[in-house]
Amino acid sequence: QVQLAEFGGGLVQPGGSLTLSCAASGSIVSIYQMNWHRQAPGKERELVASITRLGSTNYADSVKGRFTISRDSAKNMVYLQMSSLQPEDTAVYYCNYKLGSNNYWGQGTQVTVSS
């Protein structure tokens, strides 16, 4: 089982930018679809962005045009570049991949957007 570890979260002012990173312990980022989810307090976890093994990307409507998912297969890394951040983007962000019927998650990284 490949482990995932997210980092790069923090406190940012509205309108600011932040880049999250997800490090995979094995060579999976170009094999499986990699996803970023987020979970805000009191809300369900939601899919934010995905990148398929062929490199196609998809985004939730709420982040389209502001977030960019990318990967570096050589480094086994997945990134989420976030710009024009708003308070409603405050959440714990999780990196994820699915193998068969099993979902694998990192521990999450907190993003807080506040002045």
VMD Tcl script that draws the C-alpha trace (Angstrom):
set ca {
  {0.00 0.00 0.00}
  {1.39 3.34 -1.06}
  {1.35 6.03 1.62}
  {0.35 9.61 0.91}
  {1.51 12.68 2.82}
  {0.14 16.17 2.24}
  {1.88 19.37 3.22}
  {1.88 23.05 2.42}
  {-1.27 24.17 4.19}
  {-1.44 27.23 6.37}
  {-3.12 30.54 7.03}
  {-3.63 32.84 4.05}
  {-5.54 36.07 3.57}
  {-8.54 36.26 1.23}
  {-7.35 36.70 -2.32}
  {-4.08 34.97 -1.56}
  {-2.45 31.89 -3.01}
  {-1.14 28.63 -1.66}
  {0.29 25.46 -3.17}
  {-0.35 22.10 -1.57}
  {1.90 19.11 -2.16}
  {1.21 15.40 -1.86}
  {4.13 12.99 -1.64}
  {3.49 9.36 -2.55}
  {5.75 6.64 -1.15}
  {5.63 4.72 -4.43}
  {5.40 5.30 -8.16}
  {1.66 5.72 -8.51}
  {0.95 9.27 -9.60}
  {1.13 8.40 -13.29}
  {-0.59 5.04 -12.85}
  {-3.73 5.93 -10.94}
  {-6.07 8.88 -10.99}
  {-4.97 11.20 -8.22}
  {-7.44 13.43 -6.44}
  {-7.59 16.31 -4.02}
  {-10.58 16.41 -1.68}
  {-11.41 18.83 1.10}
  {-13.56 18.76 4.19}
  {-14.78 21.89 5.91}
  {-16.05 21.84 9.51}
  {-19.54 20.37 9.65}
  {-19.54 19.47 5.98}
  {-19.00 16.32 3.99}
  {-15.74 15.66 2.21}
  {-15.90 16.88 -1.38}
  {-13.84 16.24 -4.48}
  {-11.96 19.35 -5.53}
  {-9.71 18.28 -8.39}
  {-8.54 15.17 -10.23}
  {-5.81 14.25 -12.65}
  {-6.12 11.01 -14.60}
  {-3.24 8.74 -15.54}
  {-3.42 10.27 -19.01}
  {-3.10 13.74 -17.57}
  {-6.66 14.96 -18.01}
  {-7.85 17.24 -15.23}
  {-11.23 17.93 -13.72}
  {-12.36 20.46 -11.14}
  {-15.31 21.17 -8.93}
  {-17.28 24.15 -10.19}
  {-16.46 26.04 -7.00}
  {-12.73 26.04 -7.73}
  {-12.64 26.05 -11.53}
  {-10.37 28.77 -12.81}
  {-8.75 29.25 -9.40}
  {-7.17 25.86 -8.62}
  {-4.76 23.83 -10.74}
  {-3.84 20.19 -10.15}
  {-0.56 18.86 -11.50}
  {1.89 16.05 -10.94}
  {5.56 15.25 -11.18}
  {5.83 11.53 -11.90}
  {9.60 11.47 -11.45}
  {9.22 12.81 -7.92}
  {5.99 10.92 -7.13}
  {4.35 14.23 -6.27}
  {0.91 15.75 -6.85}
  {0.28 19.46 -6.40}
  {-2.70 21.72 -5.95}
  {-2.06 25.34 -6.79}
  {-4.74 27.53 -5.27}
  {-5.28 31.19 -6.02}
  {-7.91 33.82 -5.27}
  {-8.60 31.96 -2.06}
  {-11.76 32.80 -0.18}
  {-12.93 32.01 3.36}
  {-15.16 29.28 1.98}
  {-12.04 27.45 0.82}
  {-11.12 26.88 4.46}
  {-10.92 23.13 5.00}
  {-8.65 20.19 5.55}
  {-7.31 19.13 2.16}
  {-6.63 15.46 1.44}
  {-4.75 13.70 -1.30}
  {-6.36 10.47 -2.47}
  {-6.22 7.60 -4.92}
  {-8.51 4.66 -5.44}
  {-7.42 1.07 -6.06}
  {-10.30 -1.25 -6.81}
  {-12.94 -0.54 -4.22}
  {-10.50 0.92 -1.71}
  {-9.76 4.59 -1.22}
  {-6.40 5.61 0.19}
  {-5.91 8.92 1.94}
  {-3.20 11.05 3.40}
  {-3.51 12.65 6.82}
  {-4.63 15.98 5.39}
  {-3.32 19.51 5.62}
  {-5.27 22.46 7.03}
  {-5.93 25.50 4.87}
  {-7.41 28.52 6.61}
  {-8.42 31.60 4.65}
  {-8.96 34.52 6.96}
  {-8.01 38.14 7.41}
}
mol new
graphics top color blue
foreach p $ca { graphics top sphere $p radius 0.5 }
foreach p [lrange $ca 0 end-1] q [lrange $ca 1 end] { graphics top cylinder $p $q radius 0.2 }
display resetview
